[in-house]
Amino acid sequence: MTSHSSNDVEIWILGTGTAALASALFLLKYNSIKPFNIHLLDSHSSVDQVLHYPGNSGTGYDQFAGCLPVPIGAPLRDLLSSIPSSQNSRISIFEEINNRQKQRYPVNHNQRTCFVIKKNDSLEQISTDHLNLSIRQRLKLLFFMLKSEDSLGRSQIREHFSEKFFKSIFWAVWSAQFCFQPWHSATEFKNSLKQYLHEFQGLSILNCLDITGYYQHECIFLPIYHYLRSLGVDYLFNAKVKEISFAIVGHDLKPQRLSFSHREHIVTRNIGPNDCLIAALGSTVSGSQKGTNSQPPQWNSIWSNDNLDDNWSLWLELGNKDRTFGDPYNFCARQSESMLESFTITTEDTVLFQDFEAITRQKSQAGTYISLQESSWKLVLCVPLQPVFADQPRNVRVPMLHCSGSELLTEICRHLGLTHESARHRTITIPRVMPRMSAAYLTRQSSDRPCTKPKATSNIGLIGQFVDLPPYTAVDLSYGIRTAEAAVSQLLDSAISDPERKVFFGT
């Protein structure tokens, strides 16, 4: 598609998530598309439904995927730095976040996260000053990183390394930080190494879980959403895509018509020659189920594909029309390989929390990871500096999936040798199972993930963690932002800006 006047271009962004919001921002930044010509279709009833409810101190907090404090990456940092704060237009959202952190507690952002591993019935605090690999293992890792994506193909990580590698301290730290498993994609593992191995010595929860202060969604999604609404972007809730009609125009597959339901009415829009669709594909949080302190998550419903959200339904709709849109079934139907369970412990007993802190033998301003390698559940505990939530007060041999929050806490305390029975009665543990949380890491063929602008198509772009954008890795929060920037640039022939340049969006 060639460049056109911003007045005669209508853009339809389908699906929810930060990547969808970023697409709208890039349309405004690169192409000066009029805000009222940018339409975001979201099936949720309101912005409150989009956001995850984090719980409270009375019923227990629920830090969504709290065990995955992955790096936010430069693109998301730059995006937040380019949006003025709604409280003070002279500073950016990112500056506002940093100021809020400084008010909470003085933090040395250069301090590293403390990593503790339990092996052979003893807890060991480990250093990330070096890789903790033998010379032979380092060479093996180096040769692995030099392999091409074609040569790695659909292989798993464990096909390239010995069992000894997966018992190494390096693997314990890397898999805890990025949630890799031996059966995950060798290609994704290689991409993560190439992008983040040079930062191994400085791994820090402050660059990950806590970078936004408090809870990620309230500091990332909400400010961008409110900013777009303030500019006049057309954000439609209760809007569910029903069908996208295509036709062959020249040699390309081009969208002709979009049908969606909106507030119980069917709406049909013709896609003009200058108009574009941008679709957010797949979701890692789809099908998530929450348990309680006394009950496990409703795990029997997790194996059904009926709980796929609209981002998956959209991809299935596209994938069934043409193979150039990738294969969503490769990622959405392998829950046994992509499932992950997290839990959030809320305690009124300071002694229990102090015991967790004491395990590290030192208080780290960058938080603590505790890896219980001998646990059959492969437990990893993340102990961030408190508080985590904005309203936070100051002060078993069965599958993990079948356990209540209380049973999870019992197992953790057993592994750590903690025996405070009274503390458990003043503690609430909320488990959450996420059947597709690591779906983006699953083995794949090169054709399983579509490009941001699929070959032999026009006027349609694809975004999100399941879109192919080499050589970047999908492990960080910026991957979706990168795909949004690439899709907008390719669709409208706009130049991608220098990622280091900070430019404020106009108000």
Long-range contacts (C-beta under 8 A, 24 or more apart in sequence): 1-274, 1-276, 1-458, 1-459, 1-491, 1-492, 1-493, 2-493, 3-31, 3-492, 3-493, 3-494, 4-274, 6-31, 6-32, 6-33, 6-34, 6-37, 7-34, 7-37, 8-272, 8-274, 9-33, 9-37, 9-274, 9-275, 9-276, 9-492, 10-37, 10-39, 10-272, 10-274, 10-275, 10-276, 11-37, 11-38, 11-39, 11-275, 11-276, 11-277, 11-278, 12-39, 12-41, 12-258, 12-269, 12-271, 12-275, 12-276, 12-277, 12-278, 13-38, 13-39, 13-40, 13-41, 13-277, 13-278, 13-280, 14-41, 14-241, 14-277, 14-278, 14-279, 14-280, 14-314, 15-41, 15-42, 15-279, 15-280, 15-281, 15-310, 15-311, 15-314, 15-464, 16-42, 16-43, 16-44, 16-50, 16-280, 16-310, 16-311, 17-280, 17-283, 17-311, 17-464, 17-480, 18-76, 18-220, 18-221, 18-224, 18-477, 18-480, 18-481, 19-280, 19-463, 19-464, 19-480, 19-481, 19-483, 19-484, 20-278, 20-280, 20-463, 20-484, 21-221, 21-224, 21-225, 21-228, 22-79, 22-224, 22-463, 22-480, 22-481, 22-484, 22-485, 23-278, 23-461, 23-463, 23-484, 23-487, 23-488, 24-228, 24-233, 25-79, 25-82, 25-83, 25-224, 25-228, 25-505, 26-484, 26-485, 26-488, 26-489, 27-488, 27-492, 28-231, 28-233, 28-505, 29-82, 29-497, 29-503, 29-505, 30-488, 30-489, 30-492, 30-494, 30-495, 30-496, 30-497, 31-488, 31-492, 31-494, 35-228, 35-231, 35-232, 35-233, 35-234, 36-232, 36-233, 36-234, 37-234, 38-233, 38-234, 39-234, 39-236, 40-228, 40-233, 40-234, 40-235, 40-236, 41-236, 41-239, 41-240, 41-241, 41-260, 42-235, 42-236, 42-237, 42-239, 43-238, 43-239, 43-240, 43-309, 43-310, 44-237, 44-238, 45-237, 45-238, 46-237, 47-222, 47-225, 47-237, 50-221, 50-225, 51-217, 51-218, 51-221, 51-222, 52-215, 52-217, 52-285, 54-215, 54-389, 55-344, 55-346, 55-430, 56-391, 57-346, 57-391, 57-392, 57-393, 59-428, 60-292, 60-293, 60-344, 60-346, 60-405, 60-428, 60-429, 60-430, 61-344, 61-346, 61-388, 61-389, 61-392, 61-430, 62-290, 62-344, 62-430, 62-432, 63-215, 63-342, 63-344, 63-388, 63-389, 64-217, 64-285, 64-288, 64-342, 64-432, 65-284, 65-285, 65-340, 65-342, 65-432, 65-434, 65-437, 66-209, 66-342, 66-344, 66-382, 67-179, 67-340, 67-342, 67-380, 67-382, 68-179, 68-340, 68-342, 68-437, 69-177, 69-205, 69-208, 69-209, 69-210, 69-382, 69-384, 70-177, 70-178, 70-179, 70-208, 70-475, 70-476, 70-477, 71-196, 71-199, 71-207, 71-208, 71-475, 71-476, 71-477, 71-478, 72-207, 72-208, 72-211, 72-212, 72-476, 72-477, 72-478, 73-476, 73-477, 73-478, 73-479, 73-481, 73-482, 74-478, 74-499, 74-500, 75-478, 75-481, 75-482, 75-485, 75-499, 76-220, 76-477, 76-478, 76-481, 77-478, 78-499, 78-500, 78-502, 79-224, 79-481, 80-220, 80-223, 81-502, 82-502, 82-503, 82-504, 82-505, 83-223, 83-224, 83-227, 83-504, 83-505, 84-227, 84-504, 84-505, 84-507, 85-223, 86-223, 86-226, 86-227, 86-230, 89-507, 92-504, 93-219, 93-223, 93-224, 97-211, 97-212, 97-213, 97-219, 100-213, 100-214, 101-210, 101-213, 104-213, 104-387, 105-365, 105-385, 107-206, 107-365, 107-366, 107-385, 108-365, 108-366, 109-204, 109-206, 109-207, 110-202, 111-204, 111-206, 111-364, 111-365, 111-366, 112-201, 112-202, 112-203, 112-204, 112-364, 112-366, 113-203, 113-204, 113-205, 113-206, 113-364, 113-366, 113-367, 113-368, 113-369, 114-360, 114-362, 114-364, 114-366, 114-367, 114-368, 114-369, 115-172, 115-173, 115-176, 115-203, 115-368, 115-369, 115-371, 116-359, 116-360, 116-368, 116-369, 116-370, 116-371, 117-169, 117-172, 117-370, 117-371, 117-373, 118-370, 118-371, 118-372, 118-373, 118-374, 118-415, 118-416, 119-373, 119-374, 121-374, 123-359, 123-370, 123-416, 125-360, 125-361, 126-169, 126-173, 128-173, 128-200, 128-201, 128-202, 128-203, 129-201, 130-201, 131-170, 131-200, 132-168, 132-169, 132-170, 132-173, 133-168, 133-170, 137-164, 137-165, 137-168, 137-170, 140-165, 141-193, 144-186, 144-190, 144-193, 145-190, 145-193, 145-194, 145-197, 147-190, 149-187, 149-190, 149-446, 149-470, 150-446, 152-186, 152-187, 152-190, 153-187, 153-445, 153-446, 154-185, 154-443, 154-444, 154-445, 155-185, 155-186, 155-187, 155-443, 156-182, 156-183, 156-184, 156-185, 156-186, 156-443, 157-181, 157-182, 157-183, 157-184, 157-185, 157-186, 157-189, 158-182, 158-183, 159-186, 160-186, 167-373, 172-371, 172-373, 173-200, 173-203, 173-369, 173-371, 174-200, 176-369, 176-371, 176-380, 177-203, 177-208, 177-369, 178-475, 179-340, 179-437, 179-438, 179-441, 180-438, 180-441, 181-337, 181-438, 181-441, 183-337, 183-443, 184-337, 184-438, 184-441, 184-442, 184-443, 185-441, 185-442, 185-443, 185-444, 186-443, 187-444, 188-440, 188-441, 188-473, 188-474, 188-475, 189-441, 191-470, 191-471, 191-472, 191-473, 191-474, 192-473, 192-475, 194-471, 194-473, 195-471, 195-472, 195-473, 195-475, 195-476, 196-473, 196-475, 196-476, 204-366, 204-367, 205-366, 205-367, 205-369, 205-382, 205-384, 206-365, 206-366, 206-367, 209-367, 209-382, 209-384, 209-388, 210-367, 210-384, 210-385, 210-388, 214-387, 214-388, 214-389, 214-390, 215-388, 215-389, 215-390, 216-477, 218-390, 220-477, 227-505, 230-507, 231-505, 231-507, 236-262, 238-262, 238-263, 240-310, 241-310, 241-313, 241-314, 241-317, 242-266, 243-317, 244-277, 244-317, 244-318, 244-321, 246-321, 246-322, 249-458, 250-458, 251-456, 252-456, 252-457, 252-458, 253-322, 253-324, 253-456, 253-457, 253-458, 254-457, 254-458, 254-459, 254-460, 255-459, 255-460, 271-459, 273-459, 275-459, 276-459, 276-460, 276-461, 276-491, 276-492, 277-459, 277-460, 277-461, 278-460, 278-461, 278-462, 278-463, 278-484, 278-487, 278-488, 278-491, 279-314, 279-315, 279-318, 279-460, 279-461, 279-462, 279-463, 280-311, 280-314, 280-463, 280-464, 280-480, 281-311, 281-314, 281-315, 281-318, 281-326, 281-328, 281-450, 281-462, 281-463, 281-464, 281-466, 281-467, 282-311, 282-312, 282-315, 282-328, 282-331, 282-332, 282-436, 282-439, 282-440, 282-464, 282-465, 282-466, 283-309, 283-311, 283-312, 283-436, 283-464, 284-434, 284-436, 284-437, 284-438, 284-439, 284-440, 284-465, 285-309, 285-434, 285-436, 285-437, 286-311, 286-312, 286-332, 286-435, 286-436, 287-335, 287-434, 287-435, 287-436, 288-432, 288-433, 288-434, 288-435, 289-432, 289-433, 290-430, 290-431, 290-432, 291-404, 291-405, 291-430, 291-431, 291-432, 291-433, 292-404, 292-405, 292-430, 293-404, 293-405, 293-406, 293-428, 293-429, 293-430, 294-404, 294-405, 294-406, 295-404, 296-401, 296-402, 296-403, 296-404, 296-407, 296-431, 297-341, 297-401, 297-431, 297-432, 297-433, 299-401, 299-402, 299-433, 302-335, 302-339, 302-433, 302-435, 303-335, 303-435, 305-332, 305-333, 307-435, 308-332, 311-464, 315-466, 323-447, 324-450, 324-454, 324-455, 324-456, 324-457, 325-450, 325-454, 325-462, 326-447, 326-448, 326-449, 326-450, 326-466, 326-468, 327-447, 327-448, 328-466, 330-442, 330-444, 330-445, 330-448, 331-436, 331-439, 331-440, 331-442, 331-444, 331-448, 331-466, 332-436, 332-439, 334-439, 334-442, 335-435, 335-436, 337-438, 337-442, 338-435, 338-436, 338-437, 338-438, 338-439, 338-441, 338-442, 339-401, 339-433, 339-434, 339-435, 339-436, 339-437, 339-438, 340-433, 340-434, 340-437, 340-438, 341-400, 341-401, 341-431, 341-432, 341-433, 341-434, 342-431, 342-432, 342-434, 343-405, 343-408, 343-429, 343-430, 343-431, 343-432, 344-429, 344-430, 344-432, 345-409, 345-427, 345-428, 345-429, 346-427, 346-428, 346-429, 346-430, 347-423, 347-426, 347-427, 347-428, 348-395, 348-426, 348-427, 349-420, 349-422, 349-423, 349-426, 349-427, 350-395, 351-420, 351-423, 352-418, 352-420, 352-423, 352-424, 352-427, 353-386, 355-416, 355-418, 355-420, 356-381, 356-383, 356-416, 357-383, 359-416, 370-416, 372-412, 372-415, 372-416, 374-415, 375-411, 375-415, 377-411, 379-411, 379-412, 379-415, 381-412, 401-433, 403-431, 404-431, 405-429, 405-430, 405-431, 439-466, 440-465, 440-466, 440-474, 441-474, 441-475, 452-483, 452-486, 452-487, 452-490, 453-486, 453-487, 453-490, 453-491, 459-491, 460-491, 461-487, 461-488, 461-490, 461-491, 462-487, 463-487
